[in-house]
Amino acid sequence: MNKTCARCQKVVYPIEELKCLDKTWHKTCFKCTECGMALNMKTYKGFNKLPYCEAHIPKAKATVIADTPELKRIAENTKIQSNVKYHEDFEKSKGKFTQVADDPETLRIKQNTKIISNIAYHGDLEKKAAMEKQREAAEIADVRAAAAAAAATLPPPPIQHQPLNTAAIVSSTQAAASSGSTHIYNSQQQQQQQALQQQHTQSHNHRQQTLQSQQLQQQQQNATASTMIRGAKADAKPRGRMTAYAYFVQTCREEHKKKHPDETVIFAEFSRKCAERWKTMVDKEKKRFHEMAEKDKARYEMEMQNYVPPKGTVVGRGKKRKMIKDPNAPKRSLSAFFWFCNDERNKVKAANPEYGVGDIAKELGRKWSDVEPEVKQKYELMAEKDKARYEREMTEYKTSGKIPMSAPSMQAQQAAAQKAALLAASSQQHEEHGDDDGDGDDDENQ
């Protein structure tokens, strides 16, 4: 059975239903019983199951009653019955489940608690910490092995040995042997060892520089190849960099595809679960994805250095420029409602000093909807005159040389000026007829 509104007694559909004060209301019918101001669940005040605003809710008044023996006896009996009833209800409801609304915040807390509880129960954090240590050790070993393999494939640079003066060494050796002084001989041996060690250091540095230059060339070639494959053009823009969260989602997708290759993935549900998992991860678990994001960022910056955009392409994100208002431009025209508000705003403020800006605007809108057609016509005429004033001043402003005006806009301005002139003439004739009628009535009275 369809529900009916407590105010207008019409059918209330679920999309416009509002339940309050043990009744069902339309959202638009939930107004103050006294002044008719629109209310919501935060601003209403209930009294006798009727909604009121803060300003018009009836105030309860205290009544003095003599404490006669009969009234004291009735009050005591009422108190005893109330306690008995309360304890009876309490005993009945003891141990029962209390229903709580499943709002999004409660569901999120419940899901996080469940995830944390499962992780703590199964010891996933300790397992992941051990796996991280193994992974880091394996990565370090792989990097060392790759560096050793790359160094082994490089040909050793030619070592330029400095020619040793063997004659001088032989002569010095003979002199040391003949003189019996071994100190000079030892110093010469040390000098020779230092020379050999210096040559070995130079060759090692040369090998490291060659390895670094080859790695850089390989990265540039890979970047060029990826650009050509993706865009099929030499001037295609490099692929944008990925964030750590994007790498995490990509990894989860690949792992899910390996485990369930035939399953169709719902993207919304999958992304929601990834987001929940990302929120519960610690910084140590996210470190791997942040490192991947940093590497991709370096790759993107290097590719962008070599990228030359084609002519007419805007590089970077464009920003909307804020239009600077000319202080000499004419003031815009006001509508009939704004002219009405200018006259009635002070009256509403005086009648309701506790109203804020929003309440005043609502009250003015309500008054405008209830105003008589004759009064509304007066403000519409004022709006037409103000519009004609704005169009006339705008025409002068544009024709002054500051802003060029096209032919269609000039024709529109002339038509608007003619229309305003006709309205002004009709209003003037109406006033003259009104004055003539008044004079005739005065003559008859005389």
BATORMI-452241 format. One record per residue (C-alpha): residue number from 1; residue in three letters; x, y, z. Coordinates in nm, 2 decimals. Example, Ala and Ser with C-alpha at 12.3 -4.5 7.8 and 13.67 -1.06 7.14 Angstrom:
! BATORMI-452241
n, res, x, y, z
1, ALA, 1.23, -0.45, 0.78;
2, SER, 1.37, -0.11, 0.71;
This chain:
! BATORMI-452241
n, res, x, y, z
1, MET, 0.00, 0.00, 0.00;
2, ASN, 0.13, 0.34, -0.10;
3, LYS, 0.21, 0.58, 0.18;
4, THR, 0.06, 0.93, 0.20;
5, CYS, 0.21, 1.26, 0.30;
6, ALA, 0.12, 1.39, 0.65;
7, ARG, 0.07, 1.75, 0.51;
8, CYS, -0.07, 1.72, 0.15;
9, GLN, -0.22, 1.37, 0.19;
10, LYS, -0.09, 1.27, -0.15;
11, VAL, 0.10, 0.95, -0.24;
12, VAL, 0.47, 0.95, -0.14;
13, TYR, 0.71, 0.76, -0.36;
14, PRO, 1.04, 0.62, -0.22;
15, ILE, 1.26, 0.87, -0.40;
16, GLU, 1.09, 1.17, -0.24;
17, GLU, 1.01, 1.00, 0.10;
18, LEU, 1.12, 1.15, 0.43;
19, LYS, 1.03, 0.98, 0.76;
20, CYS, 1.02, 1.19, 1.07;
21, LEU, 0.80, 1.24, 1.38;
22, ASP, 0.64, 0.90, 1.32;
23, LYS, 0.50, 1.02, 0.99;
24, THR, 0.58, 1.01, 0.63;
25, TRP, 0.64, 1.34, 0.44;
26, HIS, 0.73, 1.47, 0.10;
27, LYS, 1.08, 1.64, 0.11;
28, THR, 0.92, 1.96, -0.02;
29, CYS, 0.63, 1.93, 0.23;
30, PHE, 0.85, 1.91, 0.53;
31, LYS, 0.81, 2.27, 0.64;
32, CYS, 0.75, 2.47, 0.95;
33, THR, 0.39, 2.45, 1.07;
34, GLU, 0.40, 2.82, 1.16;
35, CYS, 0.59, 3.01, 0.89;
36, GLY, 0.62, 2.75, 0.61;
37, MET, 1.00, 2.76, 0.59;
38, ALA, 1.16, 2.45, 0.43;
39, LEU, 1.32, 2.22, 0.69;
40, ASN, 1.55, 1.92, 0.69;
41, MET, 1.66, 1.66, 0.94;
42, LYS, 1.92, 1.89, 1.09;
43, THR, 1.71, 2.21, 1.12;
44, TYR, 1.37, 2.09, 1.23;
45, LYS, 1.23, 2.10, 1.59;
46, GLY, 0.94, 1.86, 1.68;
47, PHE, 0.65, 1.95, 1.90;
48, ASN, 0.33, 1.73, 1.93;
49, LYS, 0.46, 1.54, 1.62;
50, LEU, 0.46, 1.85, 1.41;
51, PRO, 0.77, 2.02, 1.26;
52, TYR, 0.87, 2.37, 1.36;
53, CYS, 1.17, 2.59, 1.29;
54, GLU, 1.39, 2.72, 1.57;
55, ALA, 1.21, 3.06, 1.58;
56, HIS, 0.85, 2.93, 1.60;
57, ILE, 0.87, 2.61, 1.81;
58, PRO, 0.62, 2.65, 2.11;
59, LYS, 0.80, 2.70, 2.44;
60, ALA, 0.69, 2.48, 2.73;
61, LYS, 0.58, 2.67, 3.04;
62, ALA, 0.60, 2.54, 3.40;
63, THR, 0.28, 2.50, 3.60;
64, VAL, 0.28, 2.52, 3.98;
65, ILE, 0.06, 2.25, 4.15;
66, ALA, 0.01, 2.20, 4.52;
67, ASP, 0.17, 1.87, 4.65;
68, THR, -0.14, 1.73, 4.81;
69, PRO, -0.13, 1.38, 4.98;
70, GLU, -0.33, 1.23, 4.69;
71, LEU, -0.10, 1.37, 4.43;
72, LYS, 0.21, 1.25, 4.62;
73, ARG, 0.06, 0.90, 4.64;
74, ILE, -0.02, 0.90, 4.26;
75, ALA, 0.34, 1.02, 4.18;
76, GLU, 0.49, 0.75, 4.40;
77, ASN, 0.28, 0.47, 4.24;
78, THR, 0.37, 0.60, 3.89;
79, LYS, 0.74, 0.59, 3.98;
80, ILE, 0.71, 0.23, 4.11;
81, GLN, 0.52, 0.12, 3.80;
82, SER, 0.77, 0.29, 3.57;
83, ASN, 1.07, 0.11, 3.75;
84, VAL, 0.89, -0.23, 3.73;
85, LYS, 0.81, -0.18, 3.36;
86, TYR, 1.17, -0.07, 3.28;
87, HIS, 1.33, -0.37, 3.45;
88, GLU, 1.08, -0.60, 3.29;
89, ASP, 1.17, -0.47, 2.94;
90, PHE, 1.54, -0.48, 3.03;
91, GLU, 1.52, -0.85, 3.13;
92, LYS, 1.34, -0.94, 2.81;
93, SER, 1.59, -0.76, 2.58;
94, LYS, 1.90, -0.89, 2.77;
95, GLY, 2.14, -1.08, 2.54;
96, LYS, 1.96, -0.99, 2.22;
97, PHE, 2.13, -0.85, 1.91;
98, THR, 2.10, -0.48, 1.86;
99, GLN, 2.05, -0.38, 1.50;
100, VAL, 2.29, -0.11, 1.37;
101, ALA, 2.26, 0.07, 1.03;
102, ASP, 2.52, -0.05, 0.79;
103, ASP, 2.64, 0.29, 0.66;
104, PRO, 2.95, 0.31, 0.44;
105, GLU, 3.18, 0.42, 0.73;
106, THR, 3.07, 0.12, 0.95;
107, LEU, 3.12, -0.12, 0.66;
108, ARG, 3.47, 0.02, 0.59;
109, ILE, 3.58, -0.01, 0.95;
110, LYS, 3.44, -0.37, 0.97;
111, GLN, 3.62, -0.47, 0.65;
112, ASN, 3.95, -0.32, 0.77;
113, THR, 3.91, -0.49, 1.11;
114, LYS, 3.85, -0.82, 0.93;
115, ILE, 4.16, -0.78, 0.71;
116, ILE, 4.38, -0.69, 1.00;
117, SER, 4.25, -0.97, 1.21;
118, ASN, 4.32, -1.23, 0.93;
119, ILE, 4.67, -1.09, 0.88;
120, ALA, 4.75, -1.11, 1.25;
121, TYR, 4.60, -1.46, 1.28;
122, HIS, 4.78, -1.62, 0.99;
123, GLY, 5.11, -1.44, 1.05;
124, ASP, 5.12, -1.28, 0.71;
125, LEU, 5.33, -0.98, 0.82;
126, GLU, 5.61, -1.21, 0.95;
127, LYS, 5.59, -1.42, 0.63;
128, LYS, 5.61, -1.11, 0.41;
129, ALA, 5.90, -0.97, 0.61;
130, ALA, 6.09, -1.29, 0.56;
131, MET, 6.01, -1.30, 0.19;
132, GLU, 6.12, -0.94, 0.15;
133, LYS, 6.46, -1.02, 0.31;
134, GLN, 6.50, -1.32, 0.07;
135, ARG, 6.39, -1.11, -0.23;
136, GLU, 6.63, -0.83, -0.15;
137, ALA, 6.92, -1.08, -0.11;
138, ALA, 6.82, -1.24, -0.44;
139, GLU, 6.81, -0.90, -0.62;
140, ILE, 7.15, -0.80, -0.48;
141, ALA, 7.30, -1.14, -0.59;
142, ASP, 7.14, -1.09, -0.94;
143, VAL, 7.28, -0.74, -0.97;
144, ARG, 7.63, -0.86, -0.87;
145, ALA, 7.61, -1.15, -1.11;
146, ALA, 7.50, -0.92, -1.40;
147, ALA, 7.78, -0.68, -1.33;
148, ALA, 8.03, -0.96, -1.32;
149, ALA, 7.90, -1.10, -1.65;
150, ALA, 7.91, -0.76, -1.81;
151, ALA, 8.27, -0.70, -1.69;
152, ALA, 8.38, -1.04, -1.81;
153, THR, 8.25, -0.98, -2.17;
154, LEU, 8.44, -0.65, -2.21;
155, PRO, 8.79, -0.68, -2.36;
156, PRO, 9.06, -0.56, -2.13;
157, PRO, 9.20, -0.23, -2.23;
158, PRO, 9.56, -0.22, -2.35;
159, ILE, 9.79, -0.16, -2.07;
160, GLN, 10.07, 0.07, -2.15;
161, HIS, 10.37, -0.04, -1.95;
162, GLN, 10.62, 0.22, -1.89;
163, PRO, 10.97, 0.09, -1.99;
164, LEU, 11.18, 0.01, -1.70;
165, ASN, 11.54, 0.11, -1.69;
166, THR, 11.68, -0.24, -1.64;
167, ALA, 12.04, -0.11, -1.67;
168, ALA, 11.98, 0.13, -1.38;
169, ILE, 11.82, -0.14, -1.17;
170, VAL, 12.11, -0.39, -1.24;
171, SER, 12.36, -0.13, -1.16;
172, SER, 12.19, -0.02, -0.85;
173, THR, 12.15, -0.38, -0.74;
174, GLN, 12.52, -0.44, -0.79;
175, ALA, 12.60, -0.13, -0.61;
176, ALA, 12.37, -0.23, -0.32;
177, ALA, 12.52, -0.58, -0.31;
178, SER, 12.87, -0.45, -0.33;
179, SER, 12.82, -0.19, -0.06;
180, GLY, 12.60, -0.42, 0.16;
181, SER, 12.32, -0.15, 0.18;
182, THR, 11.98, -0.31, 0.14;
183, HIS, 11.77, 0.01, 0.22;
184, ILE, 11.80, 0.16, -0.13;
185, TYR, 11.71, -0.17, -0.29;
186, ASN, 11.39, -0.20, -0.09;
187, SER, 11.28, 0.16, -0.17;
188, GLN, 11.32, 0.09, -0.54;
189, GLN, 11.12, -0.23, -0.51;
190, GLN, 10.83, -0.03, -0.35;
191, GLN, 10.84, 0.23, -0.63;
192, GLN, 10.80, -0.04, -0.89;
193, GLN, 10.50, -0.19, -0.70;
194, GLN, 10.33, 0.15, -0.67;
195, ALA, 10.38, 0.20, -1.05;
196, LEU, 10.22, -0.14, -1.13;
197, GLN, 9.92, -0.07, -0.89;
198, GLN, 9.86, 0.27, -1.05;
199, GLN, 9.84, 0.11, -1.39;
200, HIS, 9.60, -0.15, -1.27;
201, THR, 9.37, 0.12, -1.11;
202, GLN, 9.37, 0.32, -1.44;
203, SER, 9.27, 0.01, -1.64;
204, HIS, 8.99, -0.07, -1.39;
205, ASN, 8.85, 0.29, -1.42;
206, HIS, 8.86, 0.27, -1.79;
207, ARG, 8.67, -0.06, -1.79;
208, GLN, 8.40, 0.10, -1.56;
209, GLN, 8.36, 0.40, -1.78;
210, THR, 8.32, 0.17, -2.09;
211, LEU, 8.05, -0.03, -1.91;
212, GLN, 7.85, 0.28, -1.80;
213, SER, 7.86, 0.42, -2.16;
214, GLN, 7.74, 0.09, -2.30;
215, GLN, 7.45, 0.08, -2.05;
216, LEU, 7.35, 0.43, -2.13;
217, GLN, 7.35, 0.36, -2.51;
218, GLN, 7.14, 0.05, -2.45;
219, GLN, 6.88, 0.25, -2.25;
220, GLN, 6.86, 0.51, -2.52;
221, GLN, 6.81, 0.24, -2.78;
222, ASN, 6.54, 0.07, -2.57;
223, ALA, 6.36, 0.41, -2.53;
224, THR, 6.38, 0.48, -2.90;
225, ALA, 6.25, 0.13, -2.98;
226, SER, 5.96, 0.16, -2.74;
227, THR, 5.87, 0.50, -2.88;
228, MET, 5.87, 0.36, -3.24;
229, ILE, 5.66, 0.06, -3.14;
230, ARG, 5.40, 0.26, -2.95;
231, GLY, 5.34, 0.54, -3.19;
232, ALA, 5.47, 0.40, -3.52;
233, LYS, 5.61, 0.75, -3.57;
234, ALA, 5.95, 0.90, -3.50;
235, ASP, 5.80, 1.20, -3.33;
236, ALA, 5.55, 1.01, -3.11;
237, LYS, 5.53, 1.14, -2.75;
238, PRO, 5.69, 0.91, -2.49;
239, ARG, 5.47, 0.70, -2.27;
240, GLY, 5.37, 0.88, -1.95;
241, ARG, 5.52, 0.77, -1.62;
242, MET, 5.33, 0.53, -1.38;
243, THR, 5.28, 0.58, -1.01;
244, ALA, 5.35, 0.33, -0.74;
245, TYR, 4.98, 0.25, -0.70;
246, ALA, 4.95, 0.18, -1.08;
247, TYR, 5.24, -0.07, -1.06;
248, PHE, 5.07, -0.23, -0.76;
249, VAL, 4.74, -0.27, -0.95;
250, GLN, 4.93, -0.41, -1.26;
251, THR, 5.11, -0.66, -1.04;
252, CYS, 4.78, -0.77, -0.88;
253, ARG, 4.62, -0.81, -1.22;
254, GLU, 4.91, -1.02, -1.35;
255, GLU, 4.90, -1.25, -1.04;
256, HIS, 4.52, -1.29, -1.06;
257, LYS, 4.55, -1.37, -1.43;
258, LYS, 4.81, -1.64, -1.36;
259, LYS, 4.59, -1.80, -1.09;
260, HIS, 4.26, -1.76, -1.27;
261, PRO, 4.33, -1.74, -1.65;
262, ASP, 3.97, -1.81, -1.76;
263, GLU, 3.79, -1.58, -1.51;
264, THR, 3.63, -1.25, -1.63;
265, VAL, 3.74, -0.96, -1.41;
266, ILE, 3.49, -0.69, -1.31;
267, PHE, 3.71, -0.38, -1.31;
268, ALA, 3.51, -0.18, -1.05;
269, GLU, 3.52, -0.46, -0.80;
270, PHE, 3.88, -0.55, -0.87;
271, SER, 4.00, -0.18, -0.83;
272, ARG, 3.80, -0.15, -0.51;
273, LYS, 3.97, -0.45, -0.36;
274, CYS, 4.31, -0.32, -0.48;
275, ALA, 4.25, 0.01, -0.31;
276, GLU, 4.15, -0.16, 0.02;
277, ARG, 4.46, -0.37, 0.01;
278, TRP, 4.68, -0.07, -0.07;
279, LYS, 4.55, 0.12, 0.23;
280, THR, 4.64, -0.16, 0.47;
281, MET, 4.99, -0.21, 0.33;
282, VAL, 5.29, -0.09, 0.54;
283, ASP, 5.56, 0.13, 0.39;
284, LYS, 5.80, -0.16, 0.37;
285, GLU, 5.56, -0.34, 0.14;
286, LYS, 5.51, -0.04, -0.08;
287, LYS, 5.89, 0.03, -0.11;
288, ARG, 5.92, -0.21, -0.41;
289, PHE, 5.65, -0.03, -0.61;
290, HIS, 5.79, 0.32, -0.52;
291, GLU, 6.13, 0.21, -0.66;
292, MET, 5.96, 0.09, -0.98;
293, ALA, 5.79, 0.43, -1.01;
294, GLU, 6.12, 0.62, -0.95;
295, LYS, 6.28, 0.41, -1.23;
296, ASP, 5.99, 0.48, -1.47;
297, LYS, 6.01, 0.85, -1.38;
298, ALA, 6.38, 0.86, -1.47;
299, ARG, 6.30, 0.68, -1.79;
300, TYR, 6.02, 0.93, -1.88;
301, GLU, 6.24, 1.23, -1.81;
302, MET, 6.52, 1.09, -2.02;
303, GLU, 6.28, 1.03, -2.31;
304, MET, 6.13, 1.37, -2.28;
305, GLN, 6.48, 1.53, -2.31;
306, ASN, 6.51, 1.37, -2.66;
307, TYR, 6.15, 1.43, -2.76;
308, VAL, 6.08, 1.71, -3.00;
309, PRO, 5.70, 1.79, -3.03;
310, PRO, 5.56, 1.87, -3.37;
311, LYS, 5.47, 2.22, -3.47;
312, GLY, 5.15, 2.35, -3.32;
313, THR, 5.15, 2.11, -3.03;
314, VAL, 5.11, 2.26, -2.68;
315, VAL, 5.35, 2.09, -2.43;
316, GLY, 5.23, 2.06, -2.08;
317, ARG, 4.89, 2.11, -1.93;
318, GLY, 4.71, 2.42, -2.03;
319, LYS, 4.56, 2.64, -1.77;
320, LYS, 4.25, 2.86, -1.80;
321, ARG, 4.34, 3.22, -1.78;
322, LYS, 4.13, 3.43, -1.54;
323, MET, 3.95, 3.70, -1.73;
324, ILE, 4.04, 4.05, -1.60;
325, LYS, 3.73, 4.26, -1.56;
326, ASP, 3.74, 4.61, -1.70;
327, PRO, 3.65, 4.87, -1.44;
328, ASN, 3.52, 5.10, -1.71;
329, ALA, 3.28, 4.84, -1.84;
330, PRO, 2.90, 4.90, -1.78;
331, LYS, 2.73, 4.74, -1.48;
332, ARG, 2.52, 4.44, -1.58;
333, SER, 2.14, 4.47, -1.57;
334, LEU, 1.93, 4.33, -1.28;
335, SER, 1.64, 4.09, -1.32;
336, ALA, 1.29, 4.16, -1.18;
337, PHE, 1.35, 3.93, -0.88;
338, PHE, 1.67, 4.12, -0.78;
339, TRP, 1.48, 4.46, -0.80;
340, PHE, 1.22, 4.30, -0.57;
341, CYS, 1.49, 4.18, -0.33;
342, ASN, 1.64, 4.52, -0.31;
343, ASP, 1.31, 4.66, -0.18;
344, GLU, 1.22, 4.37, 0.05;
345, ARG, 1.55, 4.26, 0.20;
346, ASN, 1.56, 4.52, 0.47;
347, LYS, 1.20, 4.44, 0.57;
348, VAL, 1.28, 4.07, 0.60;
349, LYS, 1.59, 4.15, 0.81;
350, ALA, 1.39, 4.37, 1.04;
351, ALA, 1.11, 4.12, 1.09;
352, ASN, 1.35, 3.82, 1.14;
353, PRO, 1.68, 3.95, 1.30;
354, GLU, 1.80, 3.59, 1.37;
355, TYR, 1.79, 3.49, 1.00;
356, GLY, 2.11, 3.42, 0.82;
357, VAL, 2.19, 3.49, 0.45;
358, GLY, 2.04, 3.16, 0.33;
359, ASP, 1.72, 3.20, 0.54;
360, ILE, 1.67, 3.55, 0.40;
361, ALA, 1.71, 3.43, 0.05;
362, LYS, 1.46, 3.15, 0.10;
363, GLU, 1.21, 3.40, 0.25;
364, LEU, 1.25, 3.64, -0.04;
365, GLY, 1.20, 3.36, -0.29;
366, ARG, 0.88, 3.25, -0.11;
367, LYS, 0.75, 3.61, -0.11;
368, TRP, 0.83, 3.65, -0.48;
369, SER, 0.63, 3.34, -0.56;
370, ASP, 0.33, 3.47, -0.37;
371, VAL, 0.35, 3.83, -0.50;
372, GLU, 0.05, 3.97, -0.70;
373, PRO, 0.08, 4.00, -1.08;
374, GLU, 0.04, 4.38, -1.07;
375, VAL, 0.34, 4.42, -0.83;
376, LYS, 0.54, 4.17, -1.03;
377, GLN, 0.47, 4.36, -1.35;
378, LYS, 0.61, 4.68, -1.19;
379, TYR, 0.95, 4.50, -1.12;
380, GLU, 0.95, 4.35, -1.46;
381, LEU, 0.92, 4.69, -1.61;
382, MET, 1.21, 4.81, -1.40;
383, ALA, 1.41, 4.52, -1.52;
384, GLU, 1.33, 4.60, -1.88;
385, LYS, 1.44, 4.96, -1.83;
386, ASP, 1.77, 4.85, -1.67;
387, LYS, 1.83, 4.61, -1.95;
388, ALA, 1.79, 4.88, -2.20;
389, ARG, 2.02, 5.10, -2.00;
390, TYR, 2.29, 4.82, -2.00;
391, GLU, 2.25, 4.76, -2.37;
392, ARG, 2.28, 5.13, -2.44;
393, GLU, 2.59, 5.17, -2.23;
394, MET, 2.74, 4.86, -2.37;
395, THR, 2.69, 4.99, -2.72;
396, GLU, 2.87, 5.31, -2.63;
397, TYR, 3.14, 5.11, -2.46;
398, LYS, 3.20, 4.89, -2.76;
399, THR, 3.18, 5.17, -3.01;
400, SER, 3.43, 5.38, -2.82;
401, GLY, 3.71, 5.18, -2.98;
402, LYS, 3.80, 4.96, -2.68;
403, ILE, 3.61, 4.65, -2.81;
404, PRO, 3.51, 4.60, -3.18;
405, MET, 3.15, 4.51, -3.23;
406, SER, 3.02, 4.30, -3.52;
407, ALA, 2.73, 4.39, -3.75;
408, PRO, 2.48, 4.13, -3.60;
409, SER, 2.55, 4.25, -3.25;
410, MET, 2.50, 4.61, -3.36;
411, GLN, 2.16, 4.52, -3.52;
412, ALA, 2.06, 4.34, -3.20;
413, GLN, 2.16, 4.64, -2.99;
414, GLN, 1.95, 4.87, -3.21;
415, ALA, 1.65, 4.64, -3.19;
416, ALA, 1.68, 4.63, -2.81;
417, ALA, 1.70, 5.01, -2.79;
418, GLN, 1.38, 5.04, -3.00;
419, LYS, 1.20, 4.79, -2.78;
420, ALA, 1.30, 4.98, -2.47;
421, ALA, 1.18, 5.31, -2.62;
422, LEU, 0.84, 5.15, -2.70;
423, LEU, 0.81, 5.02, -2.34;
424, ALA, 0.89, 5.36, -2.20;
425, ALA, 0.63, 5.53, -2.42;
426, SER, 0.36, 5.28, -2.33;
427, SER, 0.43, 5.32, -1.96;
428, GLN, 0.42, 5.70, -1.99;
429, GLN, 0.08, 5.68, -2.17;
430, HIS, -0.05, 5.45, -1.90;
431, GLU, 0.05, 5.70, -1.63;
432, GLU, -0.11, 5.99, -1.82;
433, HIS, -0.44, 5.80, -1.85;
434, GLY, -0.42, 5.73, -1.48;
435, ASP, -0.38, 6.10, -1.41;
436, ASP, -0.68, 6.19, -1.63;
437, ASP, -0.90, 5.93, -1.46;
438, GLY, -0.81, 6.08, -1.13;
439, ASP, -0.89, 6.43, -1.24;
440, GLY, -1.23, 6.31, -1.37;
441, ASP, -1.31, 6.15, -1.04;
442, ASP, -1.22, 6.47, -0.86;
443, ASP, -1.45, 6.67, -1.09;
444, GLU, -1.74, 6.44, -1.02;
445, ASN, -1.69, 6.46, -0.65;
446, GLN, -1.69, 6.84, -0.67;
